[in-house]
Amino acid sequence: MTTSTYRRDRPAPRVAAGRLWAGGAATAVIAALIAVVGILLCRGVFGVPVPVPTYSGGISEVAYVLLAAGAAVLATALLHLLLVTAPRPLAFFGWIVFLATVVAVLAPFTNSILGSAGHVALLTSKIATAAINLAAGIAIGTLLTGVARSAVTRSRPFLAD
């Protein structure tokens, strides 16, 4: 006799991988566009250099936009892994994206790749880059959570008598 609380009659989750990855690709485009809009707004309207410049030039605008898109693709891969393996995958995904977004927001204020390695960058550049990172992180987290909800269905498991 087993004392497990696992319910065998609970439907097993099925992930529609095509739907998940199509949503992930769309999220990557949106994250990249958030970076582009942020750069255009900060530089063009407010005259603030973003991403944060460094002594060696820092990260280029193209690399910054590709980094935003890559973060969305990486988040989609993580989400897919969690959906097929983890209990309460959206709870874990939410925490991971939240903490990764906090790191991305704090990164411009450090001596990291998005920070000021060679000299002290303007505080306005750091704040603007952090705001763009925050917007991209929120978009990635909310959009992919919604995608996951539509990509997962429950099917009845085959129970042998």
DSSP file (Angstrom, degrees, kcal/mol; ACC not computed):
  #  RESIDUE AA STRUCTURE BP1 BP2  ACC     N-H-->O    O-->H-N    N-H-->O    O-->H-N    TCO  KAPPA ALPHA  PHI   PSI    X-CA   Y-CA   Z-CA
    1    1 A M              0   0    0      0, 0.0     2,-0.3     0, 0.0     0, 0.0   0.000 360.0 360.0 360.0 136.8    0.0    0.0    0.0
    2    2 A T        -     0   0    0      1,-0.1     0, 0.0     2,-0.1     0, 0.0  -0.777 360.0-162.1-105.4 148.5    1.3    3.4   -0.9
    3    3 A T        +     0   0    0     -2,-0.3    -1,-0.1     2,-0.0     2,-0.0   0.173  44.5 137.8-110.5  16.4    0.8    6.6    1.0
    4    4 A S        -     0   0    0      1,-0.1    -2,-0.1     2,-0.1     0, 0.0  -0.330  47.9-150.8 -64.1 141.8    1.7    8.9   -1.9
    5    5 A T        +     0   0    0      2,-0.1     2,-0.3    -2,-0.0    -1,-0.1   0.407  59.8 119.7 -92.2   1.9   -0.5   11.9   -2.3
    6    6 A Y        -     0   0    0      1,-0.1     2,-0.7     2,-0.0     3,-0.1  -0.508  62.1-136.9 -68.8 130.1    0.1   12.0   -6.0
    7    7 A R    >   -     0   0    0     -2,-0.3     3,-1.0     1,-0.2    -1,-0.1  -0.803  14.5-166.7 -94.7 117.3   -3.1   11.6   -7.9
    8    8 A R  T 3  S+     0   0    0     -2,-0.7    -1,-0.2     1,-0.2     4,-0.1   0.733  87.3  60.5 -72.8 -22.3   -2.9    9.2  -10.8
    9    9 A D  T 3  S+     0   0    0    147,-0.1    -1,-0.2     2,-0.1     3,-0.0   0.505  78.4 108.7 -86.1  -1.5   -6.2   10.3  -12.1
   10   10 A R  S <  S-     0   0    0     -3,-1.0   145,-0.1     1,-0.1    -4,-0.0  -0.573  82.5-105.0 -73.6 134.2   -5.0   13.9  -12.6
   11   11 A P        -     0   0    0      0, 0.0   145,-0.2     0, 0.0    -1,-0.1  -0.317  31.6-122.0 -61.7 138.5   -4.6   14.7  -16.2
   12   12 A A  E     -A  155   0A   0    143,-1.8   143,-2.4    -4,-0.1     2,-0.2  -0.606  30.5-110.9 -79.0 139.2   -0.9   14.8  -17.4
   13   13 A P  E     -A  154   0A   0      0, 0.0     2,-0.4     0, 0.0   141,-0.2  -0.469  28.4-160.9 -72.7 142.2    0.1   18.1  -19.0
   14   14 A R  E     -A  153   0A   0    139,-3.2   139,-2.5    -2,-0.2     2,-0.6  -0.990   7.3-147.3-122.4 130.4    0.8   18.2  -22.7
   15   15 A V  E     -A  152   0A   0     -2,-0.4     2,-1.4   137,-0.2   137,-0.2  -0.862   7.7-145.0-102.2 124.0    2.9   21.0  -24.2
   16   16 A A     >  -     0   0    0    135,-3.2     4,-2.5    -2,-0.6     3,-0.2  -0.724  20.6-170.9 -82.6  92.4    2.1   22.2  -27.7
   17   17 A A  H  > S+     0   0    0     -2,-1.4     4,-2.8     1,-0.2     5,-0.3   0.856  78.9  54.3 -60.3 -39.1    5.8   22.9  -28.5
   18   18 A G  H  > S+     0   0    0      1,-0.2     4,-2.1     2,-0.2    -1,-0.2   0.920 111.2  45.0 -61.3 -44.1    5.0   24.7  -31.8
   19   19 A R  H  > S+     0   0    0     -3,-0.2     4,-2.2     2,-0.2    -2,-0.2   0.907 113.8  50.8 -65.2 -42.4    2.6   27.1  -30.1
   20   20 A L  H  X S+     0   0    0     -4,-2.5     4,-2.0     1,-0.2    -2,-0.2   0.936 114.1  42.5 -61.5 -47.9    5.1   27.7  -27.2
   21   21 A W  H  X S+     0   0    0     -4,-2.8     4,-2.5     2,-0.2    -1,-0.2   0.813 111.1  55.1 -74.1 -30.1    8.0   28.4  -29.6
   22   22 A A  H  X S+     0   0    0     -4,-2.1     4,-2.2    -5,-0.3    -1,-0.2   0.922 111.4  45.8 -64.6 -42.4    5.9   30.6  -31.9
   23   23 A G  H  X S+     0   0    0     -4,-2.2     4,-2.2     2,-0.2    -2,-0.2   0.867 111.6  52.7 -65.3 -36.4    5.0   32.6  -28.8
   24   24 A G  H  X S+     0   0    0     -4,-2.0     4,-2.1     2,-0.2    -2,-0.2   0.889 108.9  49.3 -65.5 -39.9    8.6   32.7  -27.8
   25   25 A A  H  X S+     0   0    0     -4,-2.5     4,-2.0     2,-0.2    -2,-0.2   0.913 111.5  48.8 -65.5 -42.4    9.7   34.0  -31.2
   26   26 A A  H  X S+     0   0    0     -4,-2.2     4,-2.2     1,-0.2    -2,-0.2   0.893 110.6  51.4 -63.5 -38.9    7.1   36.7  -31.0
   27   27 A T  H  X S+     0   0    0     -4,-2.2     4,-2.8     2,-0.2    -1,-0.2   0.877 106.9  53.9 -65.1 -37.6    8.3   37.6  -27.5
   28   28 A A  H  X S+     0   0    0     -4,-2.1     4,-2.3     2,-0.2    -2,-0.2   0.900 108.5  49.2 -63.2 -40.8   11.9   37.8  -28.8
   29   29 A V  H  X S+     0   0    0     -4,-2.0     4,-2.4     2,-0.2    -2,-0.2   0.924 112.3  48.1 -63.6 -43.5   10.8   40.3  -31.5
   30   30 A I  H  X S+     0   0    0     -4,-2.2     4,-2.3     2,-0.2    -2,-0.2   0.912 110.9  50.3 -64.2 -42.8    8.9   42.3  -28.9
   31   31 A A  H  X S+     0   0    0     -4,-2.8     4,-1.9     2,-0.2    -1,-0.2   0.914 111.8  48.6 -61.8 -42.3   11.9   42.3  -26.5
   32   32 A A  H  X S+     0   0    0     -4,-2.3     4,-2.3     1,-0.2    -2,-0.2   0.911 111.5  49.7 -63.8 -41.5   14.2   43.5  -29.4
   33   33 A L  H  X S+     0   0    0     -4,-2.4     4,-3.1     1,-0.2     5,-0.3   0.851 106.0  56.1 -67.5 -33.9   11.7   46.2  -30.3
   34   34 A I  H  X S+     0   0    0     -4,-2.3     4,-2.5     2,-0.2    -1,-0.2   0.921 109.2  47.4 -61.3 -42.4   11.6   47.4  -26.7
   35   35 A A  H  X S+     0   0    0     -4,-1.9     4,-2.5     2,-0.2    -2,-0.2   0.914 113.2  48.0 -64.7 -42.2   15.4   47.8  -26.8
   36   36 A V  H  X S+     0   0    0     -4,-2.3     4,-2.8     2,-0.2     5,-0.2   0.947 114.1  45.6 -63.4 -48.6   15.2   49.6  -30.2
   37   37 A V  H  X S+     0   0    0     -4,-3.1     4,-2.9     1,-0.2     5,-0.2   0.906 112.9  51.5 -61.6 -41.7   12.4   52.0  -29.0
   38   38 A G  H  X S+     0   0    0     -4,-2.5     4,-2.7    -5,-0.3     5,-0.3   0.914 111.4  46.6 -61.7 -43.3   14.3   52.5  -25.7
   39   39 A I  H  X>S+     0   0    0     -4,-2.5     4,-2.8     2,-0.2     5,-0.6   0.937 114.7  46.6 -64.1 -46.9   17.5   53.4  -27.5
   40   40 A L  I  X>S+     0   0    0     -4,-2.8     4,-1.8     1,-0.2     5,-0.8   0.907 115.8  45.7 -63.4 -41.4   15.7   55.7  -29.9
   41   41 A L  I  X>S+     0   0    0     -4,-2.9     5,-1.6    -5,-0.2     4,-1.3   0.947 117.6  42.0 -66.5 -48.7   13.7   57.4  -27.2
   42   42 A C  I  <5S+     0   0    0     -4,-2.7     6,-2.9    -5,-0.2     5,-0.3   0.937 126.5  31.3 -67.0 -47.1   16.7   57.9  -24.8
   43   43 A R  I  X5S+     0   0    0     -4,-2.8     4,-0.6    -5,-0.3    -3,-0.2   0.943 126.8  38.8 -76.9 -48.3   19.2   59.0  -27.5
   44   44 A G  I  <<S+     0   0    0     -4,-1.8    -3,-0.2    -5,-0.6    -2,-0.2   0.904 129.6  24.5 -73.7 -42.8   16.9   60.8  -29.9
   45   45 A V  I  <<S+     0   0    0     -4,-1.3    -3,-0.2    -5,-0.8    -2,-0.1   0.903 136.4  25.2 -90.4 -46.6   14.5   62.5  -27.6
   46   46 A F  T  4<S-     0   0    0     -5,-1.6    -3,-0.2    -4,-0.2    -4,-0.1   0.571  92.6-128.7 -99.9 -10.0   16.4   62.9  -24.3
   47   47 A G     <  +     0   0    0     -4,-0.6    -4,-0.3    -5,-0.3    -3,-0.1   0.784  57.2 144.8  68.8  27.3   20.0   62.8  -25.6
   48   48 A V        -     0   0    0     -6,-2.9     2,-0.4    -7,-0.1    -1,-0.2  -0.874  51.3-124.8-101.4 123.5   21.0   60.1  -23.1
   49   49 A P        -     0   0    0      0, 0.0    80,-0.2     0, 0.0    79,-0.1  -0.540  36.5-147.2 -70.8 122.2   23.6   57.6  -24.4
   50   50 A V  S    S+     0   0    0     -2,-0.4     2,-0.2     2,-0.1    11,-0.1  -0.978  70.5  40.1-138.0 150.2   22.3   54.0  -24.0
   51   51 A P  S    S-     0   0    0      0, 0.0    75,-0.1     0, 0.0    10,-0.1   0.696 113.1 -86.6 -61.7 170.9   23.3   51.3  -23.5
   52   52 A V        -     0   0    0     62,-0.4     7,-0.5    73,-0.2    -2,-0.1  -0.223  48.0-131.0 -54.2 122.6   25.8   52.6  -20.8
   53   53 A P        -     0   0    0      0, 0.0     2,-0.3     0, 0.0     5,-0.2  -0.439  24.1-165.4 -75.0 151.4   29.0   53.6  -22.6
   54   54 A T    >   -     0   0    0     62,-0.1     3,-1.6    -2,-0.1    62,-0.1  -0.769  38.5 -95.3-126.4 175.2   32.3   52.4  -21.2
   55   55 A Y  T 3  S+     0   0    0      1,-0.3    -1,-0.0    -2,-0.3    61,-0.0   0.874 127.2  45.9 -57.5 -39.7   35.9   53.4  -21.8
   56   56 A S  T 3  S-     0   0    0      1,-0.0    -1,-0.3    -3,-0.0     0, 0.0   0.355 130.8 -92.9 -87.8   6.6   36.3   50.7  -24.4
   57   57 A G    <   -     0   0    0     -3,-1.6    -2,-0.1     2,-0.0    -1,-0.0   0.031  55.9-134.5 107.2 -27.2   33.0   51.7  -26.1
   58   58 A G        -     0   0    0     -5,-0.2     2,-0.3     2,-0.0    56,-0.1  -0.256  53.5 -19.8  74.9-163.4   30.8   49.2  -24.2
   59   59 A I  S    S-     0   0    0     -7,-0.5    -2,-0.0    54,-0.4    -5,-0.0  -0.618  72.9-121.2 -81.8 138.0   28.2   47.0  -25.7
   60   60 A S     >  -     0   0    0     -2,-0.3     4,-2.3     1,-0.1     5,-0.1  -0.293  19.9-113.1 -76.2 164.0   27.0   48.2  -29.2
   61   61 A E  H  > S+     0   0    0      2,-0.2     4,-2.4     1,-0.2     5,-0.2   0.903 118.1  51.2 -62.1 -41.3   23.4   49.0  -29.9
   62   62 A V  H  > S+     0   0    0      1,-0.2     4,-2.6     2,-0.2     5,-0.2   0.931 110.9  47.5 -63.4 -45.5   23.1   46.0  -32.2
   63   63 A A  H  > S+     0   0    0      1,-0.2     4,-2.2     2,-0.2    -1,-0.2   0.879 111.0  52.8 -63.0 -36.9   24.5   43.6  -29.5
   64   64 A Y  H  X S+     0   0    0     -4,-2.3     4,-1.8     2,-0.2    -2,-0.2   0.917 110.8  46.0 -64.7 -44.1   22.1   45.1  -26.9
   65   65 A V  H  X S+     0   0    0     -4,-2.4     4,-2.0     2,-0.2    -2,-0.2   0.916 114.1  48.3 -64.9 -43.4   19.1   44.5  -29.2
   66   66 A L  H  X S+     0   0    0     -4,-2.6     4,-2.8     1,-0.2    -2,-0.2   0.843 107.8  56.1 -66.0 -32.7   20.2   41.0  -29.9
   67   67 A L  H  X S+     0   0    0     -4,-2.2     4,-2.1     2,-0.2    -1,-0.2   0.897 106.6  49.9 -64.2 -40.8   20.8   40.4  -26.2
   68   68 A A  H  X S+     0   0    0     -4,-1.8     4,-1.4     2,-0.2    -2,-0.2   0.927 113.6  45.0 -63.4 -45.2   17.2   41.3  -25.5
   69   69 A A  H  X S+     0   0    0     -4,-2.0     4,-2.0     1,-0.2    -2,-0.2   0.907 112.3  52.3 -64.9 -41.5   16.0   38.9  -28.2
   70   70 A G  H  X S+     0   0    0     -4,-2.8     4,-2.8     1,-0.2    -1,-0.2   0.859 104.1  56.8 -63.3 -35.6   18.3   36.2  -26.9
   71   71 A A  H  X S+     0   0    0     -4,-2.1     4,-2.4     1,-0.2    -1,-0.2   0.893 107.3  49.1 -62.4 -38.8   17.0   36.6  -23.4
   72   72 A A  H  X S+     0   0    0     -4,-1.4     4,-2.0     2,-0.2    -2,-0.2   0.894 111.8  48.0 -67.8 -39.5   13.5   35.9  -24.7
   73   73 A V  H  X S+     0   0    0     -4,-2.0     4,-2.2     2,-0.2    -2,-0.2   0.922 112.9  48.5 -66.2 -43.3   14.6   32.8  -26.6
   74   74 A L  H  X S+     0   0    0     -4,-2.8     4,-2.4     1,-0.2    -2,-0.2   0.901 110.6  51.4 -62.4 -41.2   16.6   31.6  -23.5
   75   75 A A  H  X S+     0   0    0     -4,-2.4     4,-2.6    -5,-0.2    -1,-0.2   0.870 108.1  52.6 -64.1 -36.3   13.5   32.2  -21.3
   76   76 A T  H  X S+     0   0    0     -4,-2.0     4,-2.6     2,-0.2    -2,-0.2   0.915 109.4  48.6 -65.1 -42.6   11.4   30.2  -23.8
   77   77 A A  H  X S+     0   0    0     -4,-2.2     4,-2.3     2,-0.2    -2,-0.2   0.919 112.9  48.0 -62.9 -43.4   13.8   27.3  -23.6
   78   78 A L  H  X S+     0   0    0     -4,-2.4     4,-2.7     2,-0.2    -2,-0.2   0.924 111.4  50.6 -61.7 -44.7   13.7   27.5  -19.8
   79   79 A L  H  X S+     0   0    0     -4,-2.6     4,-2.7     2,-0.2    -2,-0.2   0.912 109.2  50.8 -60.6 -44.0    9.9   27.6  -19.8
   80   80 A H  H  X S+     0   0    0     -4,-2.6     4,-1.5     2,-0.2    -1,-0.2   0.930 111.3  48.6 -59.9 -45.9    9.7   24.6  -22.1
   81   81 A L  H  X S+     0   0    0     -4,-2.3     4,-1.1     1,-0.2     5,-0.3   0.927 113.3  46.7 -60.0 -46.0   12.0   22.6  -19.8
   82   82 A L  H  X S+     0   0    0     -4,-2.7     4,-2.2     1,-0.2     3,-0.3   0.881 107.6  57.1 -65.4 -38.1   10.0   23.6  -16.7
   83   83 A L  H  < S+     0   0    0     -4,-2.7    -1,-0.2     1,-0.2    -2,-0.2   0.842 114.2  37.9 -63.1 -33.2    6.7   22.8  -18.3
   84   84 A V  H  < S+     0   0    0     -4,-1.5    -1,-0.2    -3,-0.2    -2,-0.2   0.590 131.9  22.2 -95.1  -9.8    7.7   19.2  -19.0
   85   85 A T  H  < S+     0   0    0     -4,-1.1    -3,-0.2    -3,-0.3    -2,-0.2   0.711 101.1  75.8-126.1 -30.1    9.7   18.5  -15.8
   86   86 A A     <  -     0   0    0     -4,-2.2     2,-0.3    -5,-0.3    -1,-0.1  -0.590  69.4-121.8 -98.7 147.7    8.8   20.7  -12.9
   87   87 A P  S    S+     0   0    0      0, 0.0     5,-0.2     0, 0.0    -3,-0.0  -0.654 102.1   7.4 -74.8 142.2    5.9   20.8  -10.5
   88   88 A R  S >> S-     0   0    0     -2,-0.3     4,-1.7     1,-0.1     3,-0.7   0.943  80.3-178.9  49.9  57.4    4.3   24.2  -10.6
   89   89 A P  H 3> S+     0   0    0      0, 0.0     4,-2.7     0, 0.0     5,-0.2   0.825  73.4  55.5 -60.2 -34.2    6.4   25.3  -13.6
   90   90 A L  H 3> S+     0   0    0      2,-0.2     4,-2.3     1,-0.2     5,-0.1   0.827 105.0  53.4 -71.6 -29.0    4.9   28.8  -13.9
   91   91 A A  H <> S+     0   0    0     -3,-0.7     4,-1.9     2,-0.2    -1,-0.2   0.936 113.2  42.8 -67.0 -45.7    5.7   29.6  -10.2
   92   92 A F  H  X S+     0   0    0     -4,-1.7     4,-2.5    -5,-0.2    -2,-0.2   0.918 114.6  51.0 -65.0 -43.2    9.4   28.7  -10.8
   93   93 A F  H  X S+     0   0    0     -4,-2.7     4,-2.8     1,-0.2     5,-0.3   0.917 108.3  52.3 -61.3 -43.6    9.4   30.5  -14.1
   94   94 A G  H  X S+     0   0    0     -4,-2.3     4,-2.4     1,-0.2    -1,-0.2   0.913 111.5  45.8 -59.6 -44.5    8.0   33.6  -12.6
   95   95 A W  H  X S+     0   0    0     -4,-1.9     4,-2.6     2,-0.2     5,-0.2   0.912 113.0  49.7 -65.9 -42.2   10.6   33.7   -9.8
   96   96 A I  H  X S+     0   0    0     -4,-2.5     4,-2.5     2,-0.2    -2,-0.2   0.934 114.0  44.7 -64.1 -45.4   13.5   33.0  -12.3
   97   97 A V  H  X S+     0   0    0     -4,-2.8     4,-2.3     2,-0.2    -1,-0.2   0.902 112.6  52.6 -66.1 -40.1   12.3   35.8  -14.6
   98   98 A F  H  X S+     0   0    0     -4,-2.4     4,-2.1    -5,-0.3    -2,-0.2   0.950 113.3  42.8 -58.7 -49.8   11.8   38.2  -11.7
   99   99 A L  H  X S+     0   0    0     -4,-2.6     4,-2.1     1,-0.2    -2,-0.2   0.870 113.4  51.6 -68.2 -36.5   15.3   37.6  -10.4
  100  100 A A  H  X S+     0   0    0     -4,-2.5     4,-2.3    -5,-0.2    -1,-0.2   0.872 109.6  51.1 -65.9 -36.0   16.9   37.7  -13.8
  101  101 A T  H  X S+     0   0    0     -4,-2.3     4,-2.3     2,-0.2    -2,-0.2   0.891 107.5  52.4 -67.4 -39.3   15.1   41.0  -14.4
  102  102 A V  H  X S+     0   0    0     -4,-2.1     4,-2.2     2,-0.2    -2,-0.2   0.924 110.0  48.9 -61.1 -43.6   16.4   42.4  -11.1
  103  103 A V  H  X S+     0   0    0     -4,-2.1     4,-2.0     1,-0.2    -2,-0.2   0.919 111.3  49.7 -60.9 -43.9   20.0   41.4  -12.2
  104  104 A A  H  < S+     0   0    0     -4,-2.3    -1,-0.2     1,-0.2    -2,-0.2   0.849 111.5  48.8 -65.8 -33.8   19.4   43.1  -15.6
  105  105 A V  H  < S+     0   0    0     -4,-2.3    -1,-0.2     1,-0.2    -2,-0.2   0.873 116.1  42.3 -72.3 -37.2   18.2   46.3  -13.9
  106  106 A L  H >< S+     0   0    0     -4,-2.2     3,-1.6    -5,-0.2     4,-0.2   0.735  94.8  82.8 -80.7 -22.8   21.1   46.4  -11.4
  107  107 A A  G ><>S+     0   0    0     -4,-2.0     3,-2.0     1,-0.3     5,-0.6   0.847  83.2  57.9 -55.0 -41.8   23.7   45.5  -14.1
  108  108 A P  G 3 5S+     0   0    0      0, 0.0    -1,-0.3     0, 0.0     8,-0.2   0.751 102.6  56.6 -62.5 -19.5   24.2   49.1  -15.5
  109  109 A F  G < 5S+     0   0    0     -3,-1.6    -2,-0.2    -4,-0.2     2,-0.2   0.398 104.3  63.9 -91.6   3.2   25.1   50.2  -12.0
  110  110 A T  T < 5S-     0   0    0     -3,-2.0     6,-1.3    -4,-0.2    -3,-0.0  -0.504  98.1 -98.7-112.9-176.5   28.0   47.7  -11.7
  111  111 A N  T   5S+     0   0    0      4,-0.2    -4,-0.1    -2,-0.2    -2,-0.0  -0.197  82.3 121.6 -95.2  40.5   31.3   47.2  -13.5
  112  112 A S  S > <S-     0   0    0     -5,-0.6     3,-1.5     1,-0.0     5,-0.2  -0.117  86.7 -76.7 -91.0-169.6   29.7   44.5  -15.7
  113  113 A I  T 3  S+     0   0    0      1,-0.3   -54,-0.4     3,-0.1     4,-0.1   0.806 136.9  40.7 -61.1 -30.7   29.3   44.2  -19.4
  114  114 A L  T 3  S+     0   0    0    -56,-0.1   -62,-0.4    -7,-0.1    -1,-0.3   0.339 111.6  75.7 -97.3   7.0   26.4   46.7  -19.3
  115  115 A G  S <  S-     0   0    0     -3,-1.5     2,-0.8    -6,-0.1    -4,-0.2  -0.051  96.6 -78.6-103.6-156.3   28.2   48.9  -16.7
  116  116 A S        +     0   0    0     -6,-1.3   -62,-0.1    -8,-0.2    -3,-0.1  -0.782  48.7 162.9-113.3  86.6   31.0   51.4  -16.6
  117  117 A A  S    S+     0   0    0     -2,-0.8    -1,-0.2    -5,-0.2   -63,-0.1   0.879  75.8  30.9 -73.8 -39.1   34.3   49.4  -16.7
  118  118 A G  S    S-     0   0    0      1,-0.2     2,-0.3     0, 0.0    -1,-0.1   0.780 127.3  -2.1 -96.9 -28.0   36.6   52.2  -17.7
  119  119 A H  S    S-     0   0    0    -66,-0.1     2,-0.8     0, 0.0    -1,-0.2  -0.927  85.7 -76.8-152.5 173.9   35.2   55.4  -16.3
  120  120 A V        -     0   0    0     -2,-0.3     3,-0.1    -3,-0.1     2,-0.1  -0.702  49.7-148.7 -82.7 114.1   32.2   56.6  -14.4
  121  121 A A        -     0   0    0     -2,-0.8    -5,-0.1     1,-0.1   -67,-0.1  -0.366  31.2 -82.8 -77.9 160.8   29.3   56.7  -16.8
  122  122 A L     >  -     0   0    0      1,-0.1     4,-1.7    -2,-0.1     3,-0.4  -0.361  30.9-130.7 -62.6 140.6   26.5   59.3  -16.4
  123  123 A L  H  > S+     0   0    0      1,-0.2     4,-2.7     2,-0.2     5,-0.2   0.850 108.4  60.0 -61.0 -34.5   23.8   58.3  -13.9
  124  124 A T  H  > S+     0   0    0      1,-0.2     4,-2.5     2,-0.2    -1,-0.2   0.879 103.6  50.5 -62.7 -36.8   21.2   59.2  -16.6
  125  125 A S  H  > S+     0   0    0     -3,-0.4     4,-2.4     2,-0.2    -1,-0.2   0.907 111.6  47.8 -65.2 -41.9   22.7   56.5  -18.9
  126  126 A K  H  X S+     0   0    0     -4,-1.7     4,-2.4     2,-0.2    -2,-0.2   0.924 113.7  46.3 -65.8 -44.2   22.6   53.9  -16.1
  127  127 A I  H  X S+     0   0    0     -4,-2.7     4,-2.3     2,-0.2    -2,-0.2   0.918 113.2  49.5 -65.4 -43.0   19.0   54.8  -15.2
  128  128 A A  H  X S+     0   0    0     -4,-2.5     4,-2.1    -5,-0.2    -2,-0.2   0.918 112.4  47.0 -63.3 -43.7   17.9   54.8  -18.8
  129  129 A T  H  X S+     0   0    0     -4,-2.4     4,-2.4     1,-0.2    -1,-0.2   0.907 111.8  51.2 -64.6 -41.0   19.5   51.4  -19.5
  130  130 A A  H  X S+     0   0    0     -4,-2.4     4,-2.3     1,-0.2    -2,-0.2   0.886 109.1  51.5 -61.9 -39.4   18.0   50.0  -16.3
  131  131 A A  H  X S+     0   0    0     -4,-2.3     4,-2.4     2,-0.2    -2,-0.2   0.897 109.9  48.3 -66.2 -40.0   14.6   51.2  -17.4
  132  132 A I  H  X S+     0   0    0     -4,-2.1     4,-2.5     2,-0.2    -2,-0.2   0.926 112.0  49.9 -64.3 -43.8   14.9   49.5  -20.8
  133  133 A N  H  X S+     0   0    0     -4,-2.4     4,-2.5     1,-0.2    -2,-0.2   0.891 110.3  50.9 -61.5 -39.8   16.0   46.3  -19.1
  134  134 A L  H  X S+     0   0    0     -4,-2.3     4,-2.6     2,-0.2     5,-0.2   0.932 110.3  48.5 -63.5 -46.1   13.1   46.5  -16.7
  135  135 A A  H  X S+     0   0    0     -4,-2.4     4,-2.2     1,-0.2    -2,-0.2   0.913 113.4  47.1 -61.4 -43.0   10.6   47.0  -19.6
  136  136 A A  H  X S+     0   0    0     -4,-2.5     4,-2.6     2,-0.2    -1,-0.2   0.909 112.2  50.2 -66.0 -41.6   12.1   44.1  -21.5
  137  137 A G  H  X S+     0   0    0     -4,-2.5     4,-2.5     2,-0.2    -2,-0.2   0.906 111.4  47.8 -63.4 -42.8   12.1   41.8  -18.5
  138  138 A I  H  X S+     0   0    0     -4,-2.6     4,-2.6     2,-0.2     5,-0.3   0.920 112.9  49.2 -64.2 -43.2    8.4   42.6  -17.7
  139  139 A A  H  X S+     0   0    0     -4,-2.2     4,-2.5    -5,-0.2     5,-0.4   0.931 112.2  47.5 -62.0 -46.0    7.4   42.0  -21.3
  140  140 A I  H  X S+     0   0    0     -4,-2.6     4,-2.1     1,-0.2     5,-0.3   0.938 114.9  46.0 -61.4 -47.5    9.3   38.6  -21.5
  141  141 A G  H  X S+     0   0    0     -4,-2.5     4,-1.6    -5,-0.2    -2,-0.2   0.931 118.0  40.0 -63.5 -47.2    7.8   37.4  -18.2
  142  142 A T  H  X S+     0   0    0     -4,-2.6     4,-1.9    -5,-0.2    -2,-0.2   0.920 117.3  47.4 -72.1 -42.3    4.2   38.4  -18.8
  143  143 A L  H  X S+     0   0    0     -4,-2.5     4,-2.3    -5,-0.3    -2,-0.2   0.932 114.0  46.0 -65.7 -45.2    4.1   37.4  -22.5
  144  144 A L  H  X S+     0   0    0     -4,-2.1     4,-2.5    -5,-0.4    -1,-0.2   0.836 108.9  55.8 -70.2 -30.6    5.7   34.0  -22.0
  145  145 A T  H  X S+     0   0    0     -4,-1.6     4,-1.9    -5,-0.3    -1,-0.2   0.927 110.6  45.7 -63.8 -42.9    3.5   33.2  -19.0
  146  146 A G  H  X S+     0   0    0     -4,-1.9     4,-1.5     2,-0.2    -2,-0.2   0.895 111.5  51.9 -64.6 -40.4    0.5   33.8  -21.1
  147  147 A V  H  X S+     0   0    0     -4,-2.3     4,-1.5     1,-0.2     3,-0.2   0.915 108.0  52.4 -61.2 -43.1    2.0   31.8  -24.0
  148  148 A A  H  X S+     0   0    0     -4,-2.5     4,-1.2     1,-0.2    -1,-0.2   0.898 105.4  54.6 -62.2 -40.5    2.6   28.9  -21.5
  149  149 A R  H  < S+     0   0    0     -4,-1.9    -1,-0.2     1,-0.2    -2,-0.2   0.852 113.4  41.9 -62.6 -33.9   -1.1   28.9  -20.4
  150  150 A S  H  < S+     0   0    0     -4,-1.5    -1,-0.2    -3,-0.2    -2,-0.2   0.685 113.1  53.6 -86.2 -17.0   -2.3   28.6  -24.0
  151  151 A A  H  < S+     0   0    0     -4,-1.5  -135,-3.2    -3,-0.2     2,-0.5   0.583  95.8  77.1 -92.7 -10.7    0.4   26.0  -24.9
  152  152 A V  E  <  +A   15   0A   0     -4,-1.2     2,-0.3  -137,-0.2  -137,-0.2  -0.876  54.6 172.9-107.3 129.1   -0.4   23.5  -22.1
  153  153 A T  E     -A   14   0A   0   -139,-2.5  -139,-3.2    -2,-0.5     2,-0.5  -0.890  27.8-124.9-125.1 160.3   -3.4   21.2  -22.1
  154  154 A R  E     -A   13   0A   0     -2,-0.3     2,-0.4  -141,-0.2  -142,-0.1  -0.906  26.1-174.6-107.6 131.4   -4.3   18.4  -19.8
  155  155 A S  E     -A   12   0A   0   -143,-2.4  -143,-1.8    -2,-0.5    -2,-0.0  -0.921  32.7-103.8-122.6 152.1   -5.0   15.0  -21.2
  156  156 A R        -     0   0    0     -2,-0.4  -146,-0.1  -145,-0.2  -147,-0.1  -0.567  39.4-125.0 -73.1 129.8   -6.3   11.9  -19.4
  157  157 A P        -     0   0    0      0, 0.0     2,-0.6     0, 0.0    -1,-0.1  -0.381  25.9-103.9 -73.0 154.6   -3.4    9.4  -18.7
  158  158 A F        -     0   0    0     -2,-0.1     2,-0.6     1,-0.0     0, 0.0  -0.701  39.3-164.8 -78.3 118.8   -3.8    5.9  -19.8
  159  159 A L        -     0   0    0     -2,-0.6     2,-0.4  -150,-0.0  -150,-0.0  -0.925   6.6-150.5-111.9 117.2   -4.6    3.8  -16.8
  160  160 A A              0   0    0     -2,-0.6    -2,-0.0     1,-0.1     0, 0.0  -0.669 360.0 360.0 -83.5 137.5   -4.2    0.1  -17.0
  161  161 A D              0   0    0     -2,-0.4    -1,-0.1     0, 0.0    -2,-0.0   0.463 360.0 360.0 -86.5 360.0   -6.5   -1.9  -14.8
